Amino acid sequence: MSEFRGNRVLIVGGSSGIGQACAAAFAGQGAQVTIASRSQEKLEAAENAIGVPITIARLDVTDDAAVEAFFAQGEPWDHVVVSAAQAQSGPARKLPLSDAYQAMHSKFWGAYRVARVVRIRDGGSLTLISGFLAVRPRATSVLQGAINAALDALARGLALELAPVRVNSVSPGIIATPLWNGMTIEARTTVFEDTAKRLPVRRVGTAEDVAKAVLYLAATGFATGSTVLLDGGGAIAA
């Protein structure tokens, strides 16, 4: 039925949004999926939402010892996706340094911590989720663009270091996920509608769009050191 049937797949940050969509997509193709996240409550909610048997595990990617202990156990993975991040953003001169450090600590160093200790079978894959601000920076999200660019570069370097494990990144644009839930419904709708008008595809992305790109990279044995820009044309839009 699927080349992922029976594969051991780990989604770090799989309890919501893009990570949860990736978990559901892999599980739907017969993979043995584990989702890892900090929040037990979110993990259980994601497990119920996915609707097929998966494994859940608590993991804080900002905790060095916890990451090392987690990956010291069990068999090697076939595919690993890192989508975990809790990152504040804003103009460099306004974002408090403590928030800036935490953003880097979570999204970049979290992926780095996982990559340096995870065990993946030869020919398997590691996919990092970055973001299109790496190539289309904004004055209001300076740090986020820098972190995303660093993740893309990290994936390319790791593709050389970890070979024959394949390492890639997916760089999404504006994606409708729970990360936007801090805004009012009205404000969120306005952002999405205004964004859709500017994009060549005339809509914002979905978590499922990103999951398709992740599965493509995992399934394509000749793909490594690649960044898939999935932004609806955002990087080229006026």
C-alpha positions in Angstrom: 0.0 0.0 0.0 2.8 2.5 0.8 6.6 2.6 1.0 6.1 4.0 4.5 4.3 0.9 5.8 6.0 -0.3 8.9 8.6 2.5 8.9 9.4 4.1 12.3 8.7 7.8 12.0 9.2 10.4 14.6 7.6 13.9 14.5 9.2 16.3 17.0 6.6 19.0 17.6 3.9 16.7 16.3 1.2 17.7 18.7 -0.3 20.5 16.6 -0.2 22.4 13.3 2.3 21.3 10.7 3.8 18.5 12.9 0.4 17.0 13.6 -0.5 17.1 9.8 2.8 15.3 9.1 2.0 12.7 11.7 -1.4 12.1 10.3 0.0 11.8 6.7 2.6 9.3 7.6 0.2 7.3 9.8 -2.3 7.3 6.9 0.3 5.6 4.8 1.0 2.8 7.3 4.0 4.2 9.2 4.5 3.5 12.9 4.4 7.1 14.1 5.6 8.7 17.3 4.9 12.3 18.1 6.9 14.1 20.7 6.1 17.4 22.4 6.4 19.2 25.7 2.7 19.2 26.5 1.0 16.0 27.5 -2.4 17.6 27.0 -1.6 18.6 23.5 -0.1 15.2 22.7 -3.3 13.4 23.9 -5.5 15.8 21.9 -3.4 15.2 18.8 -3.6 11.4 19.3 -7.4 11.7 19.4 -7.5 14.0 16.4 -5.3 11.8 14.2 -7.6 8.9 14.8 -5.3 6.0 14.1 -2.9 4.3 16.5 0.2 6.3 17.2 2.7 6.6 20.1 3.0 9.8 22.1 6.1 10.9 24.1 6.9 14.0 26.1 10.1 15.8 25.0 11.4 19.3 25.6 13.9 20.1 22.9 15.3 22.9 24.9 16.5 20.4 27.6 20.0 19.0 26.6 19.8 16.0 29.0 16.2 15.2 28.0 17.0 15.1 24.3 20.0 12.9 24.8 18.1 10.5 27.1 15.2 10.3 24.6 17.4 9.3 21.7 19.6 6.9 23.6 16.8 4.4 23.7 15.1 2.2 21.0 15.9 1.3 17.5 17.0 3.7 14.8 14.3 5.7 13.1 13.4 5.6 9.4 12.3 9.2 9.1 12.4 12.1 11.5 10.8 15.5 11.2 11.6 18.4 13.5 8.8 21.0 13.6 9.0 22.0 17.2 9.3 25.7 18.0 8.0 28.3 20.4 9.4 31.6 19.1 8.6 35.2 19.7 9.4 37.5 16.9 9.6 41.2 16.2 11.9 44.1 15.1 15.5 43.6 16.4 15.4 46.9 18.3 12.1 46.1 20.0 12.2 42.3 20.7 13.6 41.8 24.3 16.9 39.9 24.2 15.4 37.3 26.5 12.7 36.5 24.0 15.3 36.5 21.2 17.5 34.0 23.0 14.5 31.8 23.8 13.4 31.8 20.1 16.9 30.7 19.0 17.1 28.3 21.9 13.9 26.6 20.8 13.7 26.6 17.0 17.3 26.5 16.0 19.1 24.9 18.9 16.1 22.5 19.4 16.6 21.1 15.9 20.4 21.1 16.4 20.1 19.1 19.6 17.9 16.5 17.9 20.2 16.3 14.9 23.4 15.7 16.9 22.1 12.6 18.7 19.2 11.1 16.7 19.9 7.7 15.2 18.4 7.2 11.7 19.0 4.2 9.4 21.1 4.6 6.3 19.0 6.0 3.5 16.4 7.3 6.0 15.7 11.0 6.3 15.7 14.0 8.7 13.6 16.9 7.6 13.7 20.3 9.3 10.8 22.9 9.1 12.2 26.4 8.5 10.2 29.2 6.8 10.2 31.5 3.8 11.3 34.6 5.8 14.8 33.2 5.2 14.5 34.4 1.6 11.8 37.1 2.1 12.8 38.9 5.3 10.5 41.4 7.0 11.3 44.3 9.2 8.9 43.0 11.8 10.4 39.5 11.9 14.1 39.9 11.6 15.1 37.2 14.0 12.7 34.7 12.6 14.1 35.1 9.1 17.6 34.6 10.5 16.6 31.5 12.4 14.9 30.0 9.3 18.0 30.7 7.2 20.2 29.1 9.8 18.0 26.0 9.7 18.2 25.7 5.9 22.0 26.0 6.2 22.0 23.4 9.0 20.2 20.9 6.8 22.6 21.3 4.0 25.6 20.8 6.2 24.1 17.9 8.0 23.4 16.3 4.6 27.1 16.0 4.2 28.0 15.0 7.8 25.2 12.4 8.3 25.3 10.8 4.8 24.0 8.4 3.8 21.2 9.6 6.0 19.3 12.3 3.9 18.7 15.7 5.4 16.4 18.3 3.9 14.3 21.3 4.9 10.9 22.5 4.0 10.4 26.3 4.1 6.7 27.2 4.4 5.1 30.6 3.8 2.0 31.8 5.6 0.2 28.6 6.9 -3.1 28.6 8.7 -2.1 26.8 11.9 -2.9 27.2 15.6 0.2 29.5 15.9 -2.2 32.3 14.7 -4.7 31.6 17.5 -3.3 34.3 19.7 -5.0 36.8 17.3 -8.7 37.5 17.3 -10.7 35.7 14.6 -11.3 39.0 12.9 -7.7 40.0 12.8 -6.6 36.5 11.7 -9.2 36.5 8.9 -7.9 39.9 7.7 -4.3 38.7 7.7 -5.2 35.6 5.7 -7.4 37.4 3.2 -4.9 40.2 2.6 -2.1 37.6 2.2 -4.2 35.5 -0.2 -4.7 38.6 -2.4 -0.9 39.0 -2.8 -0.1 35.4 -3.4 -0.1 34.0 -7.0 -2.1 30.9 -5.6 -4.7 33.3 -4.1 -4.8 31.5 -0.8 -2.8 30.8 2.4 -1.3 27.4 2.9 -2.5 24.6 5.1 -0.6 22.2 7.3 -1.6 19.4 5.0 0.2 21.3 2.1 3.4 21.2 4.1 2.9 17.6 5.1 2.8 16.6 1.4 6.2 18.2 0.9 7.7 16.5 3.9 6.5 13.1 2.7 7.8 13.8 -0.8 11.3 14.4 0.6 11.1 11.4 2.8 10.0 9.2 -0.1 12.6 10.5 -2.6 15.8 8.7 -2.1 17.8 11.1 -4.3 16.8 14.2 -2.3 19.3 15.5 0.2 20.6 18.9 1.1 17.5 20.4 -0.5 15.2 23.1 0.7 11.6 23.0 -0.6 10.2 26.5 -0.7 6.4 26.1 -0.1 5.1 29.6 0.1 2.4 30.0 -2.6 4.7 32.3 -4.5 5.3 34.5 -1.5 9.0 34.9 -2.2 8.3 36.3 -5.7 5.2 38.2 -5.0 5.4 42.0 -5.1 
